[in-house]
Amino acid sequence: MRSFALPEDADGSKVTADYKDGVLHVHLPKSQKAKPKAIEIKVT
């Protein structure tokens, strides 16, 4: 059994995991507030 803490910017409700060929892949999507925002900068 293994356990770990999720990062603060991970969305815990959307965690998925795949186990194939002896390898466990855990997918932790970032929450919307953690994703970078695009800011338009006008250069004159």
mmJSON file of the N, C-alpha and C atoms, coordinates in Angstrom:
{"data_MODEL":{"atom_site":{
"group_PDB":["ATOM","ATOM","ATOM","ATOM","ATOM","ATOM","ATOM","ATOM","ATOM","ATOM","ATOM","ATOM","ATOM","ATOM","ATOM","ATOM","ATOM","ATOM","ATOM","ATOM","ATOM","ATOM","ATOM","ATOM","ATOM","ATOM","ATOM","ATOM","ATOM","ATOM","ATOM","ATOM","ATOM","ATOM","ATOM","ATOM","ATOM","ATOM","ATOM","ATOM","ATOM","ATOM","ATOM","ATOM","ATOM","ATOM","ATOM","ATOM","ATOM","ATOM","ATOM","ATOM","ATOM","ATOM","ATOM","ATOM","ATOM","ATOM","ATOM","ATOM","ATOM","ATOM","ATOM","ATOM","ATOM","ATOM","ATOM","ATOM","ATOM","ATOM","ATOM","ATOM","ATOM","ATOM","ATOM","ATOM","ATOM","ATOM","ATOM","ATOM","ATOM","ATOM","ATOM","ATOM","ATOM","ATOM","ATOM","ATOM","ATOM","ATOM","ATOM","ATOM","ATOM","ATOM","ATOM","ATOM","ATOM","ATOM","ATOM","ATOM","ATOM","ATOM","ATOM","ATOM","ATOM","ATOM","ATOM","ATOM","ATOM","ATOM","ATOM","ATOM","ATOM","ATOM","ATOM","ATOM","ATOM","ATOM","ATOM","ATOM","ATOM","ATOM","ATOM","ATOM","ATOM","ATOM","ATOM","ATOM","ATOM","ATOM","ATOM","ATOM"],
"id":[1,2,3,4,5,6,7,8,9,10,11,12,13,14,15,16,17,18,19,20,21,22,23,24,25,26,27,28,29,30,31,32,33,34,35,36,37,38,39,40,41,42,43,44,45,46,47,48,49,50,51,52,53,54,55,56,57,58,59,60,61,62,63,64,65,66,67,68,69,70,71,72,73,74,75,76,77,78,79,80,81,82,83,84,85,86,87,88,89,90,91,92,93,94,95,96,97,98,99,100,101,102,103,104,105,106,107,108,109,110,111,112,113,114,115,116,117,118,119,120,121,122,123,124,125,126,127,128,129,130,131,132],
"type_symbol":["N","C","C","N","C","C","N","C","C","N","C","C","N","C","C","N","C","C","N","C","C","N","C","C","N","C","C","N","C","C","N","C","C","N","C","C","N","C","C","N","C","C","N","C","C","N","C","C","N","C","C","N","C","C","N","C","C","N","C","C","N","C","C","N","C","C","N","C","C","N","C","C","N","C","C","N","C","C","N","C","C","N","C","C","N","C","C","N","C","C","N","C","C","N","C","C","N","C","C","N","C","C","N","C","C","N","C","C","N","C","C","N","C","C","N","C","C","N","C","C","N","C","C","N","C","C","N","C","C","N","C","C"],
"label_atom_id":["N","CA","C","N","CA","C","N","CA","C","N","CA","C","N","CA","C","N","CA","C","N","CA","C","N","CA","C","N","CA","C","N","CA","C","N","CA","C","N","CA","C","N","CA","C","N","CA","C","N","CA","C","N","CA","C","N","CA","C","N","CA","C","N","CA","C","N","CA","C","N","CA","C","N","CA","C","N","CA","C","N","CA","C","N","CA","C","N","CA","C","N","CA","C","N","CA","C","N","CA","C","N","CA","C","N","CA","C","N","CA","C","N","CA","C","N","CA","C","N","CA","C","N","CA","C","N","CA","C","N","CA","C","N","CA","C","N","CA","C","N","CA","C","N","CA","C","N","CA","C","N","CA","C"],
"label_alt_id":[null,null,null,null,null,null,null,null,null,null,null,null,null,null,null,null,null,null,null,null,null,null,null,null,null,null,null,null,null,null,null,null,null,null,null,null,null,null,null,null,null,null,null,null,null,null,null,null,null,null,null,null,null,null,null,null,null,null,null,null,null,null,null,null,null,null,null,null,null,null,null,null,null,null,null,null,null,null,null,null,null,null,null,null,null,null,null,null,null,null,null,null,null,null,null,null,null,null,null,null,null,null,null,null,null,null,null,null,null,null,null,null,null,null,null,null,null,null,null,null,null,null,null,null,null,null,null,null,null,null,null,null],
"label_comp_id":["MET","MET","MET","ARG","ARG","ARG","SER","SER","SER","PHE","PHE","PHE","ALA","ALA","ALA","LEU","LEU","LEU","PRO","PRO","PRO","GLU","GLU","GLU","ASP","ASP","ASP","ALA","ALA","ALA","ASP","ASP","ASP","GLY","GLY","GLY","SER","SER","SER","LYS","LYS","LYS","VAL","VAL","VAL","THR","THR","THR","ALA","ALA","ALA","ASP","ASP","ASP","TYR","TYR","TYR","LYS","LYS","LYS","ASP","ASP","ASP","GLY","GLY","GLY","VAL","VAL","VAL","LEU","LEU","LEU","HIS","HIS","HIS","VAL","VAL","VAL","HIS","HIS","HIS","LEU","LEU","LEU","PRO","PRO","PRO","LYS","LYS","LYS","SER","SER","SER","GLN","GLN","GLN","LYS","LYS","LYS","ALA","ALA","ALA","LYS","LYS","LYS","PRO","PRO","PRO","LYS","LYS","LYS","ALA","ALA","ALA","ILE","ILE","ILE","GLU","GLU","GLU","ILE","ILE","ILE","LYS","LYS","LYS","VAL","VAL","VAL","THR","THR","THR"],
"label_asym_id":["A","A","A","A","A","A","A","A","A","A","A","A","A","A","A","A","A","A","A","A","A","A","A","A","A","A","A","A","A","A","A","A","A","A","A","A","A","A","A","A","A","A","A","A","A","A","A","A","A","A","A","A","A","A","A","A","A","A","A","A","A","A","A","A","A","A","A","A","A","A","A","A","A","A","A","A","A","A","A","A","A","A","A","A","A","A","A","A","A","A","A","A","A","A","A","A","A","A","A","A","A","A","A","A","A","A","A","A","A","A","A","A","A","A","A","A","A","A","A","A","A","A","A","A","A","A","A","A","A","A","A","A"],
"label_entity_id":["1","1","1","1","1","1","1","1","1","1","1","1","1","1","1","1","1","1","1","1","1","1","1","1","1","1","1","1","1","1","1","1","1","1","1","1","1","1","1","1","1","1","1","1","1","1","1","1","1","1","1","1","1","1","1","1","1","1","1","1","1","1","1","1","1","1","1","1","1","1","1","1","1","1","1","1","1","1","1","1","1","1","1","1","1","1","1","1","1","1","1","1","1","1","1","1","1","1","1","1","1","1","1","1","1","1","1","1","1","1","1","1","1","1","1","1","1","1","1","1","1","1","1","1","1","1","1","1","1","1","1","1"],
"label_seq_id":[1,1,1,2,2,2,3,3,3,4,4,4,5,5,5,6,6,6,7,7,7,8,8,8,9,9,9,10,10,10,11,11,11,12,12,12,13,13,13,14,14,14,15,15,15,16,16,16,17,17,17,18,18,18,19,19,19,20,20,20,21,21,21,22,22,22,23,23,23,24,24,24,25,25,25,26,26,26,27,27,27,28,28,28,29,29,29,30,30,30,31,31,31,32,32,32,33,33,33,34,34,34,35,35,35,36,36,36,37,37,37,38,38,38,39,39,39,40,40,40,41,41,41,42,42,42,43,43,43,44,44,44],
"pdbx_PDB_ins_code":[null,null,null,null,null,null,null,null,null,null,null,null,null,null,null,null,null,null,null,null,null,null,null,null,null,null,null,null,null,null,null,null,null,null,null,null,null,null,null,null,null,null,null,null,null,null,null,null,null,null,null,null,null,null,null,null,null,null,null,null,null,null,null,null,null,null,null,null,null,null,null,null,null,null,null,null,null,null,null,null,null,null,null,null,null,null,null,null,null,null,null,null,null,null,null,null,null,null,null,null,null,null,null,null,null,null,null,null,null,null,null,null,null,null,null,null,null,null,null,null,null,null,null,null,null,null,null,null,null,null,null,null],
"Cartn_x":[0.846,0.0,0.894,0.553,1.287,0.292,0.747,-0.107,0.755,0.138,0.84,-0.169,0.323,-0.534,-0.607,-1.785,-1.956,-1.44,-0.87,-0.455,-1.677,-1.467,-2.582,-3.296,-2.571,-3.195,-3.833,-3.871,-4.49,-5.98,-6.768,-8.21,-8.478,-8.665,-8.822,-10.038,-11.053,-12.26,-12.094,-11.009,-10.813,-9.558,-9.087,-7.897,-8.249,-7.398,-7.576,-6.263,-6.358,-5.156,-5.308,-4.191,-4.139,-3.02,-3.266,-2.253,-2.058,-0.851,-0.589,0.867,1.08,2.42,3.235,2.583,3.274,3.592,3.057,3.328,2.011,1.977,0.809,1.011,0.105,0.131,-1.022,-0.709,-1.718,-1.764,-2.95,-3.142,-3.825,-3.158,-3.659,-3.867,-5.069,-5.278,-5.241,-4.74,-4.699,-6.09,-6.365,-7.639,-7.644,-8.819,-8.943,-8.183,-8.19,-7.515,-5.994,-5.459,-4.01,-3.477,-4.362,-3.911,-3.519,-2.478,-2.035,-3.074,-3.104,-4.03,-3.259,-3.875,-3.256,-3.576,-2.552,-2.721,-2.191,-3.036,-2.612,-1.881,-0.723,0.084,0.26,-0.143,-0.018,1.315,2.046,3.332,3.162,3.558,3.415,4.754],
"Cartn_y":[-1.171,0.0,1.237,2.211,3.482,4.613,5.699,6.885,8.121,9.211,10.469,11.6,12.767,13.953,14.594,15.061,15.742,17.164,17.686,19.086,19.995,21.188,22.105,22.505,22.542,22.975,21.829,20.612,19.472,19.43,19.017,18.872,17.431,17.212,15.878,15.129,15.817,15.148,14.551,14.89,14.408,13.537,12.958,12.117,10.79,10.343,9.045,8.275,6.954,6.125,4.954,4.55,3.393,2.486,1.186,0.21,-0.723,-0.698,-1.528,-1.995,-3.246,-3.838,-3.55,-3.569,-3.36,-1.912,-0.966,0.459,1.177,1.913,2.702,4.137,4.644,6.04,6.768,7.802,8.604,9.964,10.373,11.643,12.626,13.759,14.774,16.089,16.333,17.593,18.782,19.901,21.112,21.724,22.391,23.077,24.327,24.849,26.02,27.224,27.387,28.555,28.456,27.249,27.068,27.233,27.201,27.306,28.742,28.916,30.275,31.01,32.305,33.147,33.882,34.007,34.75,36.243,37.039,38.494,39.116,39.914,40.579,41.867,42.036,43.245,43.943,45.192,45.956,46.703,46.569,47.223,48.339,49.532,50.675,51.197],
"Cartn_z":[0.0,0.0,0.0,-0.81,-0.87,-0.708,-0.169,-0.064,-0.246,-0.691,-0.863,-0.808,-0.524,-0.457,-1.841,-2.205,-3.49,-3.393,-4.475,-4.469,-4.311,-3.798,-3.564,-4.846,-5.979,-7.224,-8.01,-7.456,-8.137,-7.821,-8.809,-8.63,-8.195,-6.922,-6.36,-6.847,-7.343,-7.815,-9.209,-9.917,-11.286,-11.43,-10.344,-10.381,-11.054,-11.98,-12.622,-12.542,-12.66,-12.607,-13.569,-14.176,-15.065,-14.585,-14.625,-14.252,-15.437,-16.026,-17.196,-17.168,-17.416,-17.462,-16.202,-15.054,-13.789,-13.456,-14.256,-14.024,-13.721,-12.642,-12.271,-12.716,-13.522,-13.966,-13.286,-12.527,-11.841,-12.519,-12.935,-13.63,-12.679,-12.431,-11.514,-12.279,-12.783,-13.498,-12.539,-13.045,-12.234,-12.142,-11.04,-10.896,-11.773,-12.037,-12.901,-12.342,-11.032,-10.451,-10.551,-10.761,-10.85,-12.271,-13.259,-14.646,-14.962,-15.761,-16.088,-16.932,-16.762,-17.514,-18.6,-19.762,-20.855,-20.677,-20.775,-20.639,-21.903,-22.55,-23.792,-23.446,-24.046,-23.824,-25.156,-25.199,-26.44,-26.43,-27.534,-27.67,-28.676,-28.282,-29.2,-29.638],
"occupancy":[1.0,1.0,1.0,1.0,1.0,1.0,1.0,1.0,1.0,1.0,1.0,1.0,1.0,1.0,1.0,1.0,1.0,1.0,1.0,1.0,1.0,1.0,1.0,1.0,1.0,1.0,1.0,1.0,1.0,1.0,1.0,1.0,1.0,1.0,1.0,1.0,1.0,1.0,1.0,1.0,1.0,1.0,1.0,1.0,1.0,1.0,1.0,1.0,1.0,1.0,1.0,1.0,1.0,1.0,1.0,1.0,1.0,1.0,1.0,1.0,1.0,1.0,1.0,1.0,1.0,1.0,1.0,1.0,1.0,1.0,1.0,1.0,1.0,1.0,1.0,1.0,1.0,1.0,1.0,1.0,1.0,1.0,1.0,1.0,1.0,1.0,1.0,1.0,1.0,1.0,1.0,1.0,1.0,1.0,1.0,1.0,1.0,1.0,1.0,1.0,1.0,1.0,1.0,1.0,1.0,1.0,1.0,1.0,1.0,1.0,1.0,1.0,1.0,1.0,1.0,1.0,1.0,1.0,1.0,1.0,1.0,1.0,1.0,1.0,1.0,1.0,1.0,1.0,1.0,1.0,1.0,1.0],
"B_iso_or_equiv":[0.0,0.0,0.0,0.0,0.0,0.0,0.0,0.0,0.0,0.0,0.0,0.0,0.0,0.0,0.0,0.0,0.0,0.0,0.0,0.0,0.0,0.0,0.0,0.0,0.0,0.0,0.0,0.0,0.0,0.0,0.0,0.0,0.0,0.0,0.0,0.0,0.0,0.0,0.0,0.0,0.0,0.0,0.0,0.0,0.0,0.0,0.0,0.0,0.0,0.0,0.0,0.0,0.0,0.0,0.0,0.0,0.0,0.0,0.0,0.0,0.0,0.0,0.0,0.0,0.0,0.0,0.0,0.0,0.0,0.0,0.0,0.0,0.0,0.0,0.0,0.0,0.0,0.0,0.0,0.0,0.0,0.0,0.0,0.0,0.0,0.0,0.0,0.0,0.0,0.0,0.0,0.0,0.0,0.0,0.0,0.0,0.0,0.0,0.0,0.0,0.0,0.0,0.0,0.0,0.0,0.0,0.0,0.0,0.0,0.0,0.0,0.0,0.0,0.0,0.0,0.0,0.0,0.0,0.0,0.0,0.0,0.0,0.0,0.0,0.0,0.0,0.0,0.0,0.0,0.0,0.0,0.0],
"pdbx_formal_charge":[null,null,null,null,null,null,null,null,null,null,null,null,null,null,null,null,null,null,null,null,null,null,null,null,null,null,null,null,null,null,null,null,null,null,null,null,null,null,null,null,null,null,null,null,null,null,null,null,null,null,null,null,null,null,null,null,null,null,null,null,null,null,null,null,null,null,null,null,null,null,null,null,null,null,null,null,null,null,null,null,null,null,null,null,null,null,null,null,null,null,null,null,null,null,null,null,null,null,null,null,null,null,null,null,null,null,null,null,null,null,null,null,null,null,null,null,null,null,null,null,null,null,null,null,null,null,null,null,null,null,null,null],
"auth_seq_id":[1,1,1,2,2,2,3,3,3,4,4,4,5,5,5,6,6,6,7,7,7,8,8,8,9,9,9,10,10,10,11,11,11,12,12,12,13,13,13,14,14,14,15,15,15,16,16,16,17,17,17,18,18,18,19,19,19,20,20,20,21,21,21,22,22,22,23,23,23,24,24,24,25,25,25,26,26,26,27,27,27,28,28,28,29,29,29,30,30,30,31,31,31,32,32,32,33,33,33,34,34,34,35,35,35,36,36,36,37,37,37,38,38,38,39,39,39,40,40,40,41,41,41,42,42,42,43,43,43,44,44,44],
"auth_comp_id":["MET","MET","MET","ARG","ARG","ARG","SER","SER","SER","PHE","PHE","PHE","ALA","ALA","ALA","LEU","LEU","LEU","PRO","PRO","PRO","GLU","GLU","GLU","ASP","ASP","ASP","ALA","ALA","ALA","ASP","ASP","ASP","GLY","GLY","GLY","SER","SER","SER","LYS","LYS","LYS","VAL","VAL","VAL","THR","THR","THR","ALA","ALA","ALA","ASP","ASP","ASP","TYR","TYR","TYR","LYS","LYS","LYS","ASP","ASP","ASP","GLY","GLY","GLY","VAL","VAL","VAL","LEU","LEU","LEU","HIS","HIS","HIS","VAL","VAL","VAL","HIS","HIS","HIS","LEU","LEU","LEU","PRO","PRO","PRO","LYS","LYS","LYS","SER","SER","SER","GLN","GLN","GLN","LYS","LYS","LYS","ALA","ALA","ALA","LYS","LYS","LYS","PRO","PRO","PRO","LYS","LYS","LYS","ALA","ALA","ALA","ILE","ILE","ILE","GLU","GLU","GLU","ILE","ILE","ILE","LYS","LYS","LYS","VAL","VAL","VAL","THR","THR","THR"],
"auth_asym_id":["A","A","A","A","A","A","A","A","A","A","A","A","A","A","A","A","A","A","A","A","A","A","A","A","A","A","A","A","A","A","A","A","A","A","A","A","A","A","A","A","A","A","A","A","A","A","A","A","A","A","A","A","A","A","A","A","A","A","A","A","A","A","A","A","A","A","A","A","A","A","A","A","A","A","A","A","A","A","A","A","A","A","A","A","A","A","A","A","A","A","A","A","A","A","A","A","A","A","A","A","A","A","A","A","A","A","A","A","A","A","A","A","A","A","A","A","A","A","A","A","A","A","A","A","A","A","A","A","A","A","A","A"],
"auth_atom_id":["N","CA","C","N","CA","C","N","CA","C","N","CA","C","N","CA","C","N","CA","C","N","CA","C","N","CA","C","N","CA","C","N","CA","C","N","CA","C","N","CA","C","N","CA","C","N","CA","C","N","CA","C","N","CA","C","N","CA","C","N","CA","C","N","CA","C","N","CA","C","N","CA","C","N","CA","C","N","CA","C","N","CA","C","N","CA","C","N","CA","C","N","CA","C","N","CA","C","N","CA","C","N","CA","C","N","CA","C","N","CA","C","N","CA","C","N","CA","C","N","CA","C","N","CA","C","N","CA","C","N","CA","C","N","CA","C","N","CA","C","N","CA","C","N","CA","C","N","CA","C","N","CA","C"],
"pdbx_PDB_model_num":[1,1,1,1,1,1,1,1,1,1,1,1,1,1,1,1,1,1,1,1,1,1,1,1,1,1,1,1,1,1,1,1,1,1,1,1,1,1,1,1,1,1,1,1,1,1,1,1,1,1,1,1,1,1,1,1,1,1,1,1,1,1,1,1,1,1,1,1,1,1,1,1,1,1,1,1,1,1,1,1,1,1,1,1,1,1,1,1,1,1,1,1,1,1,1,1,1,1,1,1,1,1,1,1,1,1,1,1,1,1,1,1,1,1,1,1,1,1,1,1,1,1,1,1,1,1,1,1,1,1,1,1]
}}}
